[in-house]
Amino acid sequence: MNSNTISKGILKAFSILVGVSLLLYFLYEIRSVIVYIAVAAVFSLIGRPIVIFLRRRLKFKNIFAVITTMVLYVALLAGLVSLFIPLVAEQGQNLSLLNIEQLQSNIENLYREVVTYFELNRIDIEQSIKDSGFLTNIDYSVIPNFLNSLVSGLGSFSIGLFSVLFILFFFLKDSKIFEDGIMTFVPDQNELRVKKSINKIKDLLSRYFLGLIFQILILFVIYTIVLLLVGIKNAIVIAFLCALLNLIPYIGPLVSAFLILLLSMSSNLGESFSAVILPKTLWVLGGFIFAQLVDNFGSQPIIFSKSVKSHPLEIFLVIIIAGILFGIIGMIVAVPTYTAIKVILKEFLSENKIVRRITKDL
């Protein structure tokens, strides 16, 4: 091996590193566009069965089936916005008139009622809290500041929403647009296998995302019934938020539990703790636990076994590993990614014993 060959090898390796670095930098700079495409792809998978139903059963032309599906999406979005706008407007008005000192006083009074009810050593605990300055040092102004940030983010949300709807339209209209793009880079001898893999992945993920919608709907109905029976204000919005948080595996239910209990207690702030706040909170907690039992032992096993065809324990391990490696985002995308990998492995490495075992249900 002469010096000329070594120089060419070094130059080639350097060129590859520079090219990969530039590609990663480019992807980082357009990360918002990638997010729009990913969101549109997910909703296209959800809307795909609707388009197919309209085309095959109701004999709609493709363009009319796509437009009808888009109208359903927009109507659903408008319905959700109509629920949230009154709540945001009401909370905005309340926060604009918010007396921070009064809020701090109400929270301290609630704390004293809890201590008194459970017959704790009130003097010692109050003194320790006072010495630590925990309640007095809380920055309650973060509440209106958070609302201001939320309102300022509506502009970027509007741009993102328009972009997602625009991309979604073409994903639904030209369902093979992704497939054609991928096939451009696939060798001719592997085209058939790749096409089969793509179709299988689309079918499985469509069922998976529809299953998630069904799961959220069940939780939403249970939460709404419980909150309405208990008499919590804005029950529908609270129920929707808590049900939506369930999309984050394992962490989402914990956050939604904290949120639903906090909002239940705060909606009765100023009432008697023993006569009003505690009983209502316990009823809400009982309803939340019931909903989680239904979800963990009913909805989730059905979704994993019928849609992605994976054992719940298998899914649990995949989500935990993805969470350790990539955080919350990894936990959310773990199941779709794992499903796609399984389909590809079965198509290209079906003779491998390990692959054959983990993909036997596909």
C-alpha positions as CSV (number, residue, x, y, z in Angstrom):
1,M,0.0,0.0,0.0
2,N,1.6,3.2,-1.2
3,S,1.3,6.7,0.2
4,N,-1.1,7.7,-2.6
5,T,-3.6,5.0,-1.7
6,I,-3.4,6.0,2.0
7,S,-3.9,9.6,1.2
8,K,-7.0,8.8,-0.9
9,G,-8.4,6.6,1.9
10,I,-7.9,9.4,4.4
11,L,-9.4,12.0,2.1
12,K,-12.4,9.7,1.4
13,A,-13.0,9.1,5.1
14,F,-12.7,12.8,5.8
15,S,-15.2,13.6,3.0
16,I,-17.7,11.1,4.4
17,L,-17.4,12.6,7.9
18,V,-17.9,16.1,6.6
19,G,-20.9,14.9,4.5
20,V,-22.5,13.2,7.5
21,S,-21.9,16.2,9.7
22,L,-23.4,18.5,7.1
23,L,-26.4,16.2,6.7
24,L,-27.0,16.1,10.5
25,Y,-26.6,19.9,10.8
26,F,-29.1,20.3,7.9
27,L,-31.6,17.9,9.6
28,Y,-31.2,19.8,12.9
29,E,-31.9,23.1,11.2
30,I,-35.1,21.8,9.6
31,R,-36.2,19.8,12.6
32,S,-39.5,21.6,12.7
33,V,-40.3,20.5,9.2
34,I,-39.4,16.9,10.1
35,V,-41.8,17.1,13.1
36,Y,-44.5,18.4,10.7
37,I,-43.9,15.5,8.4
38,A,-43.9,12.9,11.2
39,V,-47.2,14.3,12.7
40,A,-48.8,14.3,9.2
41,A,-47.6,10.7,8.6
42,V,-49.2,9.6,11.9
43,F,-52.5,11.2,11.1
44,S,-52.4,9.9,7.6
45,L,-52.1,6.4,9.0
46,I,-55.1,7.1,11.3
47,G,-57.1,8.5,8.4
48,R,-56.1,5.7,5.9
49,P,-58.9,3.3,7.0
50,I,-61.4,6.1,6.7
51,V,-60.3,6.9,3.1
52,I,-60.3,3.2,2.2
53,F,-63.8,2.8,3.7
54,L,-65.2,5.7,1.7
55,R,-63.6,4.5,-1.5
56,R,-64.6,0.9,-1.3
57,R,-67.9,0.9,0.6
58,L,-69.4,4.2,-0.3
59,K,-67.8,4.4,-3.8
60,F,-66.3,7.8,-3.3
61,K,-63.6,9.0,-5.7
62,N,-60.2,9.2,-4.1
63,I,-60.1,13.0,-4.0
64,F,-63.6,13.2,-2.4
65,A,-62.7,10.6,0.1
66,V,-59.6,12.5,1.1
67,I,-61.5,15.8,1.3
68,T,-64.2,14.2,3.5
69,T,-61.5,12.8,5.8
70,M,-59.8,16.2,6.0
71,V,-63.2,17.8,6.9
72,L,-63.6,15.3,9.7
73,Y,-60.2,16.1,11.0
74,V,-60.8,19.9,10.9
75,A,-64.3,19.4,12.5
76,L,-62.7,17.4,15.3
77,L,-60.0,20.1,15.8
78,A,-62.7,22.8,15.8
79,G,-64.6,20.9,18.4
80,L,-61.6,20.6,20.7
81,V,-60.7,24.3,20.2
82,S,-64.3,25.2,21.1
83,L,-63.8,23.4,24.4
84,F,-60.5,25.0,25.3
85,I,-61.1,28.6,24.2
86,P,-63.7,29.3,26.9
87,L,-61.4,27.7,29.5
88,V,-58.3,29.7,28.4
89,A,-60.3,32.9,28.2
90,E,-61.8,32.4,31.6
91,Q,-58.4,31.5,33.1
92,G,-56.8,34.5,31.3
93,Q,-59.3,36.9,32.8
94,N,-58.9,35.3,36.3
95,L,-55.1,35.5,36.0
96,S,-55.2,39.1,34.9
97,L,-57.0,39.9,38.1
98,L,-55.0,37.5,40.2
99,N,-54.0,38.6,43.6
100,I,-50.7,36.8,44.2
101,E,-50.8,37.5,47.9
102,Q,-54.4,36.1,48.2
103,L,-53.4,33.0,46.2
104,Q,-50.5,32.4,48.6
105,S,-52.8,32.9,51.6
106,N,-55.4,30.4,50.2
107,I,-52.7,27.8,49.7
108,E,-51.4,28.3,53.2
109,N,-54.9,28.0,54.6
110,L,-55.4,24.8,52.7
111,Y,-52.1,23.5,54.1
112,R,-53.3,24.3,57.7
113,E,-56.6,22.5,57.1
114,V,-54.8,19.4,55.9
115,V,-52.5,19.5,59.0
116,T,-55.5,20.0,61.3
117,Y,-57.6,17.3,59.7
118,F,-54.9,14.6,60.0
119,E,-54.2,15.7,63.6
120,L,-50.5,16.3,62.9
121,N,-48.3,18.3,65.2
122,R,-49.4,21.6,63.7
123,I,-47.1,23.9,65.7
124,D,-43.9,22.0,64.9
125,I,-44.7,21.5,61.2
126,E,-45.8,25.1,60.7
127,Q,-42.6,26.3,62.4
128,S,-40.5,24.1,60.2
129,I,-42.3,25.4,57.1
130,K,-41.9,28.9,58.3
131,D,-38.2,28.4,59.0
132,S,-37.6,26.9,55.6
133,G,-39.6,29.6,53.8
134,F,-41.0,27.0,51.4
135,L,-44.5,28.5,51.0
136,T,-43.3,32.1,51.1
137,N,-40.5,31.5,48.6
138,I,-42.8,30.0,45.9
139,D,-42.9,32.2,42.9
140,Y,-46.6,32.4,42.2
141,S,-46.1,34.8,39.4
142,V,-45.0,31.9,37.3
143,I,-48.7,31.1,36.7
144,P,-49.5,34.3,34.6
145,N,-46.1,34.1,33.0
146,F,-46.9,30.6,31.8
147,L,-50.1,31.8,30.3
148,N,-48.3,34.6,28.5
149,S,-45.9,32.1,27.0
150,L,-48.7,29.9,26.0
151,V,-50.5,32.8,24.2
152,S,-47.2,33.9,22.5
153,G,-46.8,30.3,21.2
154,L,-50.1,30.3,19.4
155,G,-48.5,32.0,16.3
156,S,-46.0,29.2,15.7
157,F,-48.8,26.7,16.5
158,S,-50.9,28.2,13.7
159,I,-48.0,27.9,11.2
160,G,-47.4,24.3,12.3
161,L,-51.1,23.4,12.0
162,F,-51.3,24.8,8.5
163,S,-48.2,22.9,7.5
164,V,-49.4,19.6,9.0
165,L,-52.8,19.9,7.3
166,F,-51.2,20.7,3.9
167,I,-48.8,17.8,4.1
168,L,-51.5,15.5,5.4
169,F,-53.7,16.2,2.4
170,F,-51.1,15.0,0.0
171,F,-50.2,12.0,2.2
172,L,-53.8,10.9,2.1
173,K,-54.3,11.7,-1.6
174,D,-51.0,10.1,-2.8
175,S,-50.7,7.2,-0.3
176,K,-47.6,5.9,-2.1
177,I,-45.6,9.1,-2.0
178,F,-43.5,7.8,0.9
179,E,-43.1,4.4,-0.8
180,D,-42.1,5.9,-4.1
181,G,-39.5,8.1,-2.4
182,I,-38.0,5.1,-0.5
183,M,-38.0,2.8,-3.6
184,T,-35.8,5.3,-5.3
185,F,-32.9,4.3,-3.1
186,V,-33.7,0.5,-3.0
187,P,-31.8,-1.9,-5.2
188,D,-34.0,-3.6,-7.9
189,Q,-33.6,-7.1,-6.3
190,N,-35.0,-5.9,-3.0
191,E,-38.0,-3.9,-4.3
192,L,-40.6,-6.6,-3.7
193,R,-39.5,-7.3,-0.1
194,V,-39.4,-3.6,0.7
195,K,-42.9,-3.0,-0.8
196,K,-44.3,-5.9,1.3
197,S,-42.6,-4.5,4.4
198,I,-44.0,-1.0,3.8
199,N,-47.6,-2.3,3.3
200,K,-47.4,-4.5,6.4
201,I,-46.0,-1.6,8.5
202,K,-48.7,0.7,7.3
203,D,-51.4,-1.8,8.2
204,L,-50.1,-2.5,11.7
205,L,-49.4,1.1,12.6
206,S,-52.9,2.2,11.3
207,R,-54.4,-0.4,13.7
208,Y,-52.1,0.7,16.5
209,F,-52.9,4.4,16.2
210,L,-56.6,3.7,15.9
211,G,-56.3,1.5,19.0
212,L,-54.6,4.4,20.9
213,I,-57.6,6.7,19.9
214,F,-59.9,4.0,21.3
215,Q,-57.8,3.8,24.5
216,I,-57.9,7.6,25.0
217,L,-61.7,7.7,24.3
218,I,-62.3,5.1,27.0
219,L,-60.3,7.0,29.6
220,F,-61.9,10.3,28.5
221,V,-65.4,8.9,29.0
222,I,-64.6,7.5,32.5
223,Y,-62.8,10.6,33.7
224,T,-65.6,12.9,32.4
225,I,-68.3,10.8,34.1
226,V,-66.4,10.8,37.4
227,L,-65.6,14.6,37.3
228,L,-69.2,15.5,36.4
229,L,-70.6,13.3,39.2
230,V,-68.3,14.9,41.7
231,G,-69.1,18.4,40.4
232,I,-65.7,19.6,39.2
233,K,-65.6,22.6,37.0
234,N,-64.4,22.3,33.4
235,A,-64.7,18.5,33.7
236,I,-64.6,17.8,30.0
237,V,-61.4,19.7,29.4
238,I,-59.7,18.2,32.4
239,A,-60.7,14.7,31.4
240,F,-59.4,15.3,27.9
241,L,-56.0,16.5,29.0
242,C,-55.6,13.7,31.5
243,A,-56.6,11.1,28.9
244,L,-54.2,12.6,26.4
245,L,-51.3,12.4,28.8
246,N,-51.8,8.7,28.8
247,L,-50.1,8.6,25.5
248,I,-46.8,8.9,27.4
249,P,-46.2,5.4,28.7
250,Y,-46.0,4.9,32.5
251,I,-45.0,8.6,33.1
252,G,-48.2,10.0,31.6
253,P,-50.6,8.3,34.1
254,L,-48.6,9.7,37.0
255,V,-48.6,13.2,35.6
256,S,-52.4,12.9,34.8
257,A,-53.0,11.7,38.4
258,F,-51.3,14.7,39.9
259,L,-53.1,17.0,37.5
260,I,-56.6,15.7,38.0
261,L,-56.2,15.7,41.8
262,L,-54.6,19.2,41.8
263,L,-57.4,20.6,39.6
264,S,-60.1,18.9,41.7
265,M,-58.7,20.4,44.9
266,S,-58.1,23.8,43.4
267,S,-61.7,24.0,42.0
268,N,-63.0,23.9,45.6
269,L,-60.3,26.1,47.1
270,G,-61.7,28.0,50.1
271,E,-64.3,25.3,51.0
272,S,-64.0,23.1,54.1
273,F,-61.3,20.6,53.6
274,S,-62.9,17.8,55.6
275,A,-66.5,18.3,54.3
276,V,-65.8,19.2,50.7
277,I,-62.3,19.0,49.4
278,L,-61.2,15.7,50.8
279,P,-64.4,13.7,49.9
280,K,-64.4,15.0,46.3
281,T,-60.7,14.3,45.9
282,L,-61.1,10.8,47.2
283,W,-63.9,10.1,44.7
284,V,-61.8,11.5,41.9
285,L,-58.9,9.4,43.0
286,G,-61.1,6.3,43.1
287,G,-62.4,7.0,39.6
288,F,-58.9,7.6,38.3
289,I,-57.7,4.2,39.7
290,F,-60.7,2.4,38.2
291,A,-59.9,4.0,34.8
292,Q,-56.3,2.9,35.0
293,L,-57.3,-0.6,35.9
294,V,-59.6,-0.8,32.8
295,D,-56.8,0.6,30.7
296,N,-54.0,-1.6,32.0
297,F,-55.9,-4.9,32.0
298,G,-58.3,-4.2,29.2
299,S,-57.4,-1.6,26.6
300,Q,-53.6,-2.0,26.4
301,P,-53.5,-5.8,26.1
302,I,-56.0,-5.6,23.3
303,I,-54.1,-2.9,21.5
304,F,-50.8,-4.6,21.7
305,S,-52.0,-8.1,20.8
306,K,-54.5,-7.1,18.1
307,S,-52.7,-4.2,16.4
308,V,-48.9,-4.6,16.7
309,K,-49.1,-8.3,17.6
310,S,-46.6,-8.1,20.5
311,H,-46.8,-9.4,24.0
312,P,-47.4,-6.8,26.7
313,L,-44.2,-7.8,28.5
314,E,-42.3,-7.4,25.3
315,I,-43.7,-4.0,24.8
316,F,-43.0,-3.1,28.4
317,L,-39.3,-3.9,28.0
318,V,-39.0,-2.0,24.7
319,I,-40.6,1.1,26.2
320,I,-38.4,1.0,29.3
321,I,-35.2,0.6,27.2
322,A,-36.2,3.4,24.8
323,G,-37.0,5.6,27.8
324,I,-33.6,5.0,29.3
325,L,-31.8,5.7,26.0
326,F,-33.9,8.5,24.5
327,G,-36.1,9.9,27.3
328,I,-39.9,10.6,27.0
329,I,-39.8,11.0,23.2
330,G,-38.2,7.5,23.0
331,M,-41.0,6.1,25.1
332,I,-43.6,7.6,22.8
333,V,-42.1,6.4,19.5
334,A,-40.9,3.0,20.9
335,V,-43.8,0.8,19.9
336,P,-44.2,2.1,16.3
337,T,-40.4,1.9,15.7
338,Y,-40.2,-1.6,17.2
339,T,-43.1,-2.7,15.1
340,A,-41.5,-1.4,11.9
341,I,-38.1,-3.1,12.8
342,K,-39.9,-6.4,13.5
343,V,-41.6,-6.3,10.1
344,I,-38.3,-5.5,8.3
345,L,-36.4,-8.2,10.2
346,K,-39.0,-10.8,9.3
347,E,-38.9,-9.9,5.6
348,F,-35.1,-9.9,5.3
349,L,-33.9,-12.2,8.1
350,S,-36.7,-14.7,8.5
351,E,-34.3,-17.6,8.5
352,N,-32.6,-16.4,11.7
353,K,-33.8,-18.3,14.8
354,I,-34.2,-15.3,17.1
355,V,-36.0,-13.2,14.4
356,R,-38.3,-16.2,13.7
357,R,-39.2,-16.4,17.4
358,I,-40.0,-12.7,18.0
359,T,-41.9,-12.3,14.7
360,K,-43.9,-15.5,14.8
361,D,-47.2,-13.6,15.2
362,L,-46.7,-11.2,12.4
